[in-house]
């Protein structure tokens, strides 16, 4: 077993804020991550791309159009160009001027106080060179024991392992993906210590199957209190939610 704070024994599931506390602040911004810390989350989930000049930046979509006042693909823009965009106003006026953060800025803001699930946004089988720069930032900030990498792309998890044999990974799956991804056909050939299913496909059989293979089960994205209680009863290891305060109250 990889030594990681993700694997410390607990009597409850980890409370992981999805893209930060994204119900109350613009997703994947420093405001959302700081809010997650205030609301008592154990960790945050975030998404990482490379800018055109090779800097790991945090945003979910491959394009900036939906969440900022700009347009175009993240990978076509330099960090300086991305930093000109407003990533808060579309959520609410009081967040005007919130910027797209770098992964380094997130680590600095969290001050080593939270676990961080870094989802690697790379859908290509051959890769875009995301892995090495991301691991470099993780090591620069001494976050090795607090980071877990995740991806829907099994090839991405294979590529990152040589750079980070001491950092765990989670394979993302969902009920509406093609069969080869939904059923993780490449799972046996993909180095990972956790399985990250969506809530709809998570049942007692799946949790038992994963635990029998020493895989942690972190479920996404769960905002309904009744569903949270169902998953807690199943014994999942982590719940990824937009409302970490709601989950925290149920766990307590």
KEKE-3310 file (N, C-alpha, C; in steps of 0.2 Angstrom, whole numbers, plus 5000, padded with zeros to 4 digits):
npx = (5004:5003:5010:5000:4990:4977:4974:4972:4965:4948:4932:4922:4916:4927:4925:4924:4926:4918:4926:4930:4920:4907:4894:4892:4902:4911:4916:4931:4939:4950:4942:4932:4939:4944:4932:4928:4937:4933:4920:4923:4927:4936:4944:4947:4941:4948:4952:4964:4973:4985:4992:4995:5009:5013:5010:5002:4985:4969:4954:4938:4931:4937:4937:4936:4924:4911:4913:4920:4923:4929:4934:4938:4950:4959:4971:4976:4980:4991:4997:4997:4987:4976:4975:4969:4956:4939:4934:4923:4912:4901:4896:4891:4889:4896:4908:4916:4930:4937:4950:4956:4965:4982:4988:4998:4995:4983:4988:4996:4986:4979:4987:4992:4982:4972:4966:4969:4961:4967:4961:4966:4965:4964:4961:4967:4975:4988:4993:4996:5007:5005:5008:5021:5024:5013:5016:5028:5024:5017:5027:5035:5028:5027:5017:5015:5009:4997:4990:4979:4979:4967:4958:4948:4954:4963:4975:4982:4983:4992:5003:5007:5012:5026:5032:5027:5027:5025:5013:4995:4982:4966:4954:4942:4925:4909:4891:4886:4895:4904:4905:4918:4924:4915:4915:4928:4938:4952:4956:4964:4976:4980:4988:4981:4974:4962:4944:4933:4918:4902:4888:4876:4879:4884:4883:4880:4886:4896:4905:4909:4916:4926:4933:4937:4947:4956:4954:4950:4935:4928:4915:4906:4894:4888:4874:4862:4854:4848:4854:4867:4867:4864:4875:4885:4880:4883:4897:4907:4922:4925:4916:4911:4906:4896:4891:4899:4896:4883:4885:4894:4887:4878:4887:4891)
npy = (4994:5011:5024:5036:5050:5049:5036:5034:5025:5027:5030:5034:5041:5050:5068:5076:5090:5095:5101:5111:5120:5121:5124:5136:5145:5150:5137:5127:5138:5149:5154:5145:5134:5139:5141:5128:5123:5131:5126:5113:5102:5087:5086:5092:5091:5093:5100:5098:5106:5109:5125:5134:5137:5128:5127:5120:5122:5126:5120:5114:5112:5109:5120:5138:5145:5143:5146:5158:5175:5174:5165:5150:5136:5130:5125:5132:5144:5155:5156:5169:5175:5167:5172:5184:5182:5183:5173:5172:5180:5175:5166:5173:5191:5195:5188:5193:5196:5185:5173:5161:5148:5143:5126:5127:5138:5135:5125:5133:5141:5132:5128:5115:5109:5102:5087:5083:5079:5077:5078:5073:5080:5074:5067:5059:5045:5045:5056:5073:5078:5081:5075:5075:5089:5092:5083:5088:5100:5096:5089:5100:5108:5099:5090:5076:5066:5070:5071:5063:5056:5057:5050:5048:5042:5028:5027:5038:5037:5027:5033:5042:5036:5031:5044:5046:5035:5035:5040:5039:5033:5036:5027:5034:5030:5029:5027:5029:5029:5022:5004:4998:5008:5010:4998:4997:4989:4990:4991:4980:4982:4995:5005:5008:5013:5016:5016:5027:5028:5034:5040:5033:5021:5014:5002:4989:4978:4982:4990:4980:4972:4980:4983:4970:4969:4978:4991:5008:5016:5030:5041:5050:5063:5069:5076:5075:5072:5060:5051:5052:5046:5033:5029:5030:5020:5009:5009:5016:5024:5038:5053:5063:5079:5094:5101:5101:5105:5100:5086:5085:5088:5077:5066:5069)
npz = (5000:4996:5005:5012:5016:5012:5015:5028:5042:5045:5053:5045:5029:5018:5016:5002:4993:4979:4965:4974:4986:4977:4977:4983:4979:4964:4954:4955:4959:4969:4978:4980:4985:4997:5003:5005:5014:5025:5027:5033:5025:5021:5010:4994:4977:4961:4944:4931:4918:4905:4902:4887:4888:4896:4910:4924:4926:4934:4930:4925:4912:4895:4887:4889:4888:4895:4908:4910:4905:4893:4878:4869:4869:4883:4882:4871:4876:4884:4901:4905:4897:4901:4914:4912:4912:4918:4930:4939:4939:4931:4940:4951:4955:4966:4965:4955:4945:4950:4947:4935:4943:4946:4948:4958:4965:4971:4980:4988:4994:5001:5011:5015:5022:5017:5009:4992:4977:4962:4947:4931:4916:4902:4887:4877:4870:4868:4875:4882:4888:4901:4913:4920:4923:4932:4942:4946:4952:4963:4970:4973:4982:4993:4993:4992:5001:5002:4990:4978:4962:4948:4934:4920:4910:4907:4901:4905:4918:4918:4912:4922:4933:4932:4936:4948:4959:4972:4975:4976:4964:4956:4947:4937:4934:4926:4924:4912:4902:4888:4887:4889:4896:4907:4913:4916:4908:4906:4918:4926:4920:4923:4934:4950:4965:4970:4966:4957:4956:4949:4958:4954:4949:4960:4971:4984:4979:4971:4979:4988:4979:4975:4988:4991:4983:4988:4984:4987:4988:4981:4979:4967:4960:4974:4981:4987:5003:5007:4998:5001:5014:5011:5004:5014:5022:5014:5016:5009:5005:5002:4999:4986:4984:4980:4991:5005:5018:5020:5019:5030:5041:5041:5043:5055)
capx = (5000:5006:5009:4996:4985:4971:4972:4972:4959:4943:4926:4917:4919:4930:4921:4928:4922:4918:4928:4929:4913:4905:4887:4892:4907:4913:4919:4938:4943:4952:4936:4928:4943:4944:4926:4928:4941:4929:4915:4925:4929:4943:4948:4944:4943:4949:4953:4970:4975:4991:4991:4999:5016:5015:5008:4996:4980:4964:4947:4935:4930:4943:4936:4935:4918:4906:4914:4923:4921:4933:4932:4943:4953:4964:4978:4978:4981:4996:4995:4995:4981:4971:4974:4965:4949:4935:4931:4918:4906:4895:4893:4888:4892:4901:4914:4919:4937:4940:4954:4958:4971:4986:4989:5003:4991:4979:4992:4998:4980:4976:4992:4994:4977:4967:4968:4968:4960:4969:4959:4970:4960:4968:4957:4970:4978:4996:4995:4998:5013:5002:5009:5027:5023:5009:5020:5033:5021:5015:5033:5038:5024:5027:5010:5015:5005:4990:4987:4977:4978:4962:4957:4944:4958:4967:4982:4984:4986:4998:5009:5009:5015:5033:5034:5024:5026:5023:5006:4990:4978:4959:4951:4935:4920:4902:4886:4884:4901:4905:4906:4925:4926:4911:4917:4935:4941:4959:4958:4969:4983:4980:4990:4977:4973:4955:4940:4929:4912:4897:4883:4871:4882:4887:4879:4884:4891:4902:4909:4912:4921:4932:4936:4940:4953:4960:4953:4946:4929:4926:4909:4904:4895:4882:4872:4856:4856:4846:4859:4873:4866:4864:4882:4888:4878:4887:4904:4911:4928:4924:4910:4913:4900:4896:4889:4902:4893:4878:4888:4897:4881:4875:4892:4892)
capy = (5000:5017:5028:5042:5052:5046:5029:5034:5022:5032:5027:5038:5042:5057:5073:5079:5096:5094:5108:5116:5121:5124:5126:5142:5149:5148:5130:5127:5144:5149:5156:5139:5130:5142:5140:5121:5123:5134:5121:5107:5097:5084:5087:5095:5088:5099:5097:5101:5106:5113:5131:5134:5138:5122:5128:5116:5127:5122:5122:5108:5111:5110:5127:5143:5149:5142:5148:5164:5180:5172:5160:5146:5131:5131:5123:5137:5151:5156:5158:5177:5176:5164:5176:5190:5181:5183:5166:5172:5184:5171:5163:5178:5197:5197:5185:5197:5196:5179:5171:5154:5147:5137:5121:5129:5143:5131:5122:5138:5144:5127:5128:5109:5108:5097:5082:5086:5074:5080:5075:5074:5081:5072:5061:5056:5039:5047:5061:5080:5080:5084:5071:5077:5096:5091:5080:5093:5105:5092:5089:5107:5110:5093:5087:5069:5062:5073:5071:5057:5058:5053:5051:5043:5039:5023:5028:5044:5034:5023:5037:5046:5031:5032:5050:5046:5029:5035:5044:5035:5035:5033:5027:5036:5027:5031:5022:5031:5028:5016:4998:4997:5012:5009:4992:4997:4983:4991:4991:4976:4985:5002:5006:5013:5011:5018:5017:5032:5027:5039:5037:5029:5014:5012:4998:4985:4973:4986:4992:4973:4969:4984:4982:4963:4970:4983:4997:5012:5018:5037:5041:5057:5069:5067:5081:5073:5069:5053:5047:5052:5041:5026:5027:5029:5013:5004:5009:5019:5027:5045:5055:5069:5083:5101:5104:5098:5107:5095:5080:5085:5087:5070:5062:5071)
capz = (5000:4996:5011:5010:5021:5009:5017:5036:5044:5048:5054:5041:5023:5017:5014:4997:4990:4972:4962:4980:4988:4971:4977:4986:4976:4957:4954:4953:4960:4975:4983:4981:4989:5003:5006:5007:5021:5030:5029:5036:5021:5022:5004:4988:4970:4956:4937:4929:4911:4904:4897:4881:4890:4900:4917:4926:4928:4937:4927:4923:4905:4890:4884:4895:4887:4899:4915:4910:4900:4887:4873:4866:4872:4888:4879:4866:4879:4889:4908:4905:4894:4905:4920:4911:4911:4924:4932:4945:4937:4929:4945:4955:4954:4971:4963:4949:4946:4952:4942:4935:4947:4944:4953:4963:4969:4975:4985:4992:4997:5006:5016:5017:5027:5015:5004:4985:4972:4956:4941:4925:4910:4896:4884:4872:4872:4868:4880:4880:4892:4907:4920:4923:4926:4938:4948:4948:4957:4969:4974:4975:4988:4998:4994:4990:5005:5002:4984:4974:4955:4946:4927:4916:4905:4910:4899:4909:4925:4917:4911:4927:4938:4933:4939:4955:4962:4979:4975:4974:4959:4956:4940:4936:4930:4926:4922:4905:4898:4884:4891:4890:4901:4912:4916:4917:4905:4906:4925:4928:4917:4925:4941:4954:4972:4971:4960:4958:4952:4950:4963:4951:4948:4966:4975:4989:4976:4968:4985:4991:4974:4976:4994:4991:4979:4991:4981:4990:4984:4982:4974:4964:4964:4978:4985:4990:5009:5007:4994:5006:5020:5008:5003:5021:5025:5010:5018:5004:5008:5001:4995:4982:4984:4980:4997:5010:5024:5021:5021:5036:5046:5041:5046:5063)
cpx = (5004:5005:5006:4991:4978:4969:4972:4965:4954:4936:4920:4920:4922:4925:4925:4924:4923:4920:4928:4921:4909:4898:4887:4898:4909:4918:4927:4941:4945:4947:4933:4932:4944:4938:4925:4931:4936:4923:4916:4926:4935:4947:4944:4946:4943:4952:4959:4971:4982:4989:4996:5007:5018:5014:5002:4991:4974:4957:4944:4935:4937:4943:4935:4928:4913:4907:4917:4920:4925:4930:4939:4946:4958:4971:4981:4980:4987:4993:4993:4989:4975:4970:4970:4958:4946:4932:4925:4912:4900:4892:4888:4892:4898:4908:4918:4926:4941:4944:4954:4964:4975:4986:4993:4999:4986:4982:4994:4992:4978:4981:4993:4988:4972:4970:4966:4967:4961:4967:4963:4966:4964:4964:4961:4974:4986:4998:4997:5004:5011:5005:5016:5026:5018:5013:5025:5031:5020:5022:5036:5035:5024:5021:5009:5010:4998:4986:4985:4976:4972:4961:4952:4948:4963:4975:4986:4987:4992:5004:5011:5013:5022:5036:5032:5022:5023:5016:5001:4986:4971:4957:4944:4931:4913:4897:4885:4890:4901:4907:4913:4927:4922:4913:4924:4939:4949:4961:4964:4976:4984:4982:4985:4975:4965:4951:4935:4923:4907:4892:4878:4873:4885:4882:4883:4888:4897:4907:4912:4917:4927:4936:4940:4947:4958:4959:4948:4940:4927:4921:4908:4897:4888:4880:4865:4857:4854:4852:4866:4873:4866:4871:4886:4887:4882:4894:4909:4917:4928:4918:4912:4906:4901:4894:4892:4899:4887:4880:4891:4892:4879:4880:4892:4885)
cpy = (5006:5021:5035:5044:5050:5040:5028:5031:5027:5028:5031:5039:5049:5061:5077:5084:5096:5101:5113:5116:5124:5125:5133:5147:5146:5142:5131:5134:5144:5151:5149:5134:5132:5140:5132:5120:5125:5130:5115:5101:5094:5085:5091:5091:5094:5095:5101:5100:5109:5119:5130:5134:5133:5122:5124:5121:5123:5125:5115:5107:5112:5117:5132:5146:5149:5146:5155:5169:5179:5167:5156:5140:5133:5130:5128:5144:5150:5157:5165:5178:5173:5169:5182:5189:5181:5176:5166:5176:5180:5167:5168:5185:5198:5193:5188:5197:5190:5176:5163:5153:5142:5132:5123:5134:5140:5128:5127:5141:5139:5126:5121:5106:5103:5092:5085:5080:5078:5076:5077:5074:5080:5066:5057:5050:5040:5052:5068:5082:5083:5081:5074:5084:5096:5088:5084:5098:5102:5091:5095:5109:5104:5090:5080:5065:5064:5073:5064:5060:5054:5054:5046:5039:5034:5024:5034:5041:5030:5027:5041:5042:5031:5038:5050:5040:5029:5039:5040:5038:5032:5033:5029:5032:5030:5027:5023:5031:5022:5010:4997:5002:5011:5003:4991:4991:4984:4991:4987:4978:4992:5002:5011:5009:5013:5018:5022:5032:5033:5036:5032:5022:5011:5008:4993:4980:4976:4987:4985:4971:4974:4983:4975:4964:4975:4989:5001:5014:5025:5039:5049:5057:5069:5073:5080:5069:5062:5048:5047:5046:5034:5024:5026:5022:5008:5004:5011:5023:5035:5047:5062:5073:5091:5104:5100:5099:5102:5088:5080:5085:5080:5065:5063:5068)
cpz = (5000:5002:5009:5015:5018:5012:5025:5037:5047:5049:5050:5034:5023:5014:5009:4993:4983:4968:4968:4982:4983:4971:4980:4983:4969:4957:4952:4954:4967:4980:4985:4986:4996:5007:5009:5013:5026:5032:5031:5032:5023:5016:4999:4982:4965:4949:4935:4922:4911:4900:4891:4882:4895:4907:4919:4929:4930:4933:4925:4915:4901:4887:4890:4894:4892:4906:4916:4905:4894:4882:4871:4871:4877:4885:4874:4869:4884:4896:4908:4902:4898:4911:4919:4911:4918:4925:4937:4943:4935:4934:4949:4955:4959:4970:4957:4951:4949:4946:4941:4939:4944:4950:4959:4968:4973:4981:4990:4997:5003:5012:5019:5022:5024:5010:4997:4980:4965:4950:4935:4919:4904:4893:4879:4874:4872:4873:4878:4884:4899:4914:4923:4926:4932:4944:4951:4953:4963:4973:4977:4982:4993:4999:4992:4994:5005:4995:4981:4967:4953:4938:4925:4911:4908:4908:4903:4915:4924:4916:4917:4933:4938:4936:4947:4958:4969:4980:4972:4968:4959:4949:4941:4932:4931:4922:4914:4900:4893:4888:4893:4896:4908:4916:4918:4915:4906:4914:4928:4925:4919:4932:4945:4960:4974:4965:4962:4953:4953:4955:4960:4950:4954:4970:4980:4985:4973:4974:4988:4986:4975:4982:4994:4987:4982:4988:4985:4985:4985:4976:4973:4961:4968:4982:4988:4997:5010:5003:4998:5011:5017:5006:5009:5023:5021:5012:5013:5008:5007:4997:4992:4982:4983:4986:5003:5017:5025:5023:5028:5042:5046:5044:5053:5066)
residu = (UNK:UNK:UNK:UNK:UNK:UNK:UNK:UNK:UNK:UNK:UNK:UNK:UNK:UNK:UNK:UNK:UNK:UNK:UNK:UNK:UNK:UNK:UNK:UNK:UNK:UNK:UNK:UNK:UNK:UNK:UNK:UNK:UNK:UNK:UNK:UNK:UNK:UNK:UNK:UNK:UNK:UNK:UNK:UNK:UNK:UNK:UNK:UNK:UNK:UNK:UNK:UNK:UNK:UNK:UNK:UNK:UNK:UNK:UNK:UNK:UNK:UNK:UNK:UNK:UNK:UNK:UNK:UNK:UNK:UNK:UNK:UNK:UNK:UNK:UNK:UNK:UNK:UNK:UNK:UNK:UNK:UNK:UNK:UNK:UNK:UNK:UNK:UNK:UNK:UNK:UNK:UNK:UNK:UNK:UNK:UNK:UNK:UNK:UNK:UNK:UNK:UNK:UNK:UNK:UNK:UNK:UNK:UNK:UNK:UNK:UNK:UNK:UNK:UNK:UNK:UNK:UNK:UNK:UNK:UNK:UNK:UNK:UNK:UNK:UNK:UNK:UNK:UNK:UNK:UNK:UNK:UNK:UNK:UNK:UNK:UNK:UNK:UNK:UNK:UNK:UNK:UNK:UNK:UNK:UNK:UNK:UNK:UNK:UNK:UNK:UNK:UNK:UNK:UNK:UNK:UNK:UNK:UNK:UNK:UNK:UNK:UNK:UNK:UNK:UNK:UNK:UNK:UNK:UNK:UNK:UNK:UNK:UNK:UNK:UNK:UNK:UNK:UNK:UNK:UNK:UNK:UNK:UNK:UNK:UNK:UNK:UNK:UNK:UNK:UNK:UNK:UNK:UNK:UNK:UNK:UNK:UNK:UNK:UNK:UNK:UNK:UNK:UNK:UNK:UNK:UNK:UNK:UNK:UNK:UNK:UNK:UNK:UNK:UNK:UNK:UNK:UNK:UNK:UNK:UNK:UNK:UNK:UNK:UNK:UNK:UNK:UNK:UNK:UNK:UNK:UNK:UNK:UNK:UNK:UNK:UNK:UNK:UNK:UNK:UNK:UNK:UNK:UNK:UNK:UNK:UNK:UNK:UNK:UNK:UNK:UNK:UNK)
# end
